[in-house]
Amino acid sequence: KYMDVVTFNHYSYSLDSAEFDRLQAIANKPFMIGEYGFNSMDAGLLTAAVPVRNRAERGAGYRYYTEQLAAIPYFVGGHYFQYLDEPVTGRFDRETSYNGFVNVADIPYPELADAARETNSRIYGIHAGSVVPVTVPPRE
């Protein structure tokens, strides 16, 4: 009763709607994903929480996950982790993930940026139920 939105960090290829439906029945509050993302090993960085085949599949993962999330009425948003890749020498906790929209030289990854642009142009229609979300998950 003391919160407006329940948030989750959720690193997975897809949303388990049955599990979130169960949690929604308990919480009876809007949900938001605070962190999600997809990594591939083709940029030279060393860790991957949710590995996919390559850069193109990072874009496919973004589209699939984000659009599936938007199609669930009680979700009010999601935050892709993160804008910038982590340094090859590691961040404060030694994590070295290739998960950004841009690399450490601030150069965008076109596959991910293009996927986000396409999905974000459709997101309100998906959430309203008038546009069908992407149904093809990323290749691992």
KOLTIFI-428364 format. One record per residue (C-alpha): chain; x, y, z. Coordinates in pm, 1 decimal. Layout:
N
A,X,Y,Z
...
//
This chain:
140
A,0.0,0.0,0.0
A,304.8,229.3,26.2
A,411.2,230.5,-337.8
A,272.8,346.9,-667.7
A,463.5,109.4,-899.5
A,635.9,-224.1,-838.1
A,967.6,-261.1,-1022.2
A,1171.4,-564.8,-1119.4
A,1515.1,-612.0,-1269.1
A,1452.2,-897.8,-1509.9
A,1728.4,-1049.5,-1718.9
A,1572.3,-1311.5,-1942.2
A,1492.8,-1374.1,-2308.0
A,1122.2,-1322.5,-2248.2
A,863.4,-1237.6,-1987.0
A,691.1,-1522.4,-1806.7
A,343.5,-1370.2,-1822.7
A,192.7,-1638.5,-1596.2
A,442.5,-1554.3,-1320.7
A,387.6,-1180.6,-1359.2
A,8.0,-1234.6,-1366.4
A,40.5,-1418.5,-1033.1
A,246.5,-1133.8,-885.5
A,6.4,-875.3,-1025.0
A,-283.5,-1048.0,-850.7
A,-97.5,-1007.4,-520.8
A,35.9,-654.0,-568.4
A,-256.3,-500.4,-757.5
A,-25.0,-217.4,-867.9
A,132.1,-119.9,-1200.3
A,462.2,-293.2,-1281.4
A,778.7,-166.5,-1446.9
A,1094.2,-348.8,-1550.2
A,1386.2,-148.1,-1409.9
A,1656.6,-333.7,-1604.0
A,1668.0,-576.4,-1895.2
A,1908.5,-628.4,-2180.0
A,2080.8,-855.8,-2427.7
A,2451.4,-913.3,-2480.2
A,2664.3,-1075.4,-2746.2
A,3032.1,-1154.7,-2743.0
A,3116.8,-1002.8,-3083.0
A,3242.8,-667.9,-2947.6
A,3532.1,-805.1,-2743.1
A,3379.8,-759.3,-2398.3
A,3377.7,-1055.2,-2169.4
A,3048.6,-1102.3,-1985.8
A,2691.7,-1159.0,-2094.5
A,2390.9,-1188.7,-1863.9
A,2150.5,-1273.1,-2148.4
A,2369.8,-1379.9,-2441.5
A,2243.8,-1370.2,-2797.2
A,2414.3,-1475.1,-3119.4
A,2536.7,-1137.2,-3249.0
A,2468.3,-763.8,-3274.7
A,2165.5,-812.1,-3498.9
A,2013.1,-1043.6,-3237.8
A,2061.8,-776.4,-2970.7
A,1824.4,-564.4,-3179.7
A,1586.4,-857.5,-3219.5
A,1596.8,-912.1,-2843.9
A,1519.1,-547.9,-2776.9
A,1220.7,-556.1,-3012.2
A,1081.8,-883.9,-2882.9
A,1118.7,-814.2,-2512.5
A,1008.4,-450.5,-2526.5
A,704.9,-519.9,-2742.9
A,597.4,-821.2,-2538.7
A,630.7,-606.2,-2225.5
A,423.7,-326.2,-2379.1
A,145.6,-571.6,-2466.3
A,81.9,-652.1,-2098.0
A,-163.1,-388.6,-1972.2
A,-36.6,-362.7,-1613.6
A,321.6,-286.9,-1722.3
A,378.5,87.3,-1747.8
A,736.4,80.9,-1874.8
A,1074.4,-79.4,-1903.2
A,1434.4,37.6,-1890.4
A,1694.9,-116.7,-2117.8
A,2027.4,-154.8,-1935.1
A,2224.7,48.8,-2038.7
A,2315.6,339.9,-2268.6
A,2694.1,291.2,-2266.2
A,2905.0,-26.0,-2281.5
A,3114.5,-100.8,-1978.0
A,3491.2,-52.7,-2008.7
A,3698.4,-355.2,-2108.6
A,3891.0,-311.5,-1781.8
A,3564.5,-343.1,-1588.8
A,3348.0,-113.7,-1386.3
A,3350.4,-84.1,-1005.2
A,3226.8,-443.4,-962.4
A,3450.1,-580.9,-1243.1
A,3156.9,-635.9,-1480.0
A,3260.4,-588.6,-1845.5
A,2937.9,-623.7,-2041.4
A,2869.9,-529.2,-2399.2
A,2520.0,-405.1,-2340.0
A,2505.4,-41.6,-2442.2
A,2338.0,143.4,-2724.0
A,2680.3,300.2,-2780.5
A,3034.0,175.4,-2724.4
A,3287.6,340.9,-2493.8
A,3383.8,577.4,-2778.2
A,3018.8,695.1,-2796.5
A,2963.4,524.4,-3134.0
A,2609.2,382.8,-3167.7
A,2540.4,20.5,-3250.9
A,2310.2,63.3,-3554.1
A,2140.5,-273.7,-3510.3
A,2020.1,-185.4,-3160.9
A,1945.2,181.6,-3232.7
A,1742.1,91.4,-3543.8
A,1549.1,-175.1,-3352.7
A,1468.4,70.9,-3074.9
A,1357.3,333.2,-3324.9
A,1121.4,85.5,-3493.3
A,977.6,-50.0,-3169.7
A,941.5,290.0,-3006.2
A,740.8,414.4,-3305.8
A,491.9,130.1,-3240.1
A,493.5,117.4,-2860.4
A,175.6,313.6,-2785.4
A,-25.7,109.7,-3034.6
A,105.7,-212.3,-2883.5
A,19.6,-99.8,-2531.3
A,-328.4,7.5,-2648.1
A,-382.8,-332.4,-2812.1
A,-420.2,-198.6,-3166.3
A,-76.9,-316.0,-3289.7
A,46.2,-676.1,-3261.9
A,387.8,-708.7,-3093.6
A,681.8,-885.7,-3254.8
A,655.2,-1260.8,-3189.0
A,1002.9,-1383.7,-3287.8
A,1246.7,-1406.5,-2994.9
A,1620.3,-1342.7,-3036.5
A,1848.5,-1631.2,-3132.2
A,2073.5,-1741.2,-2849.3
//
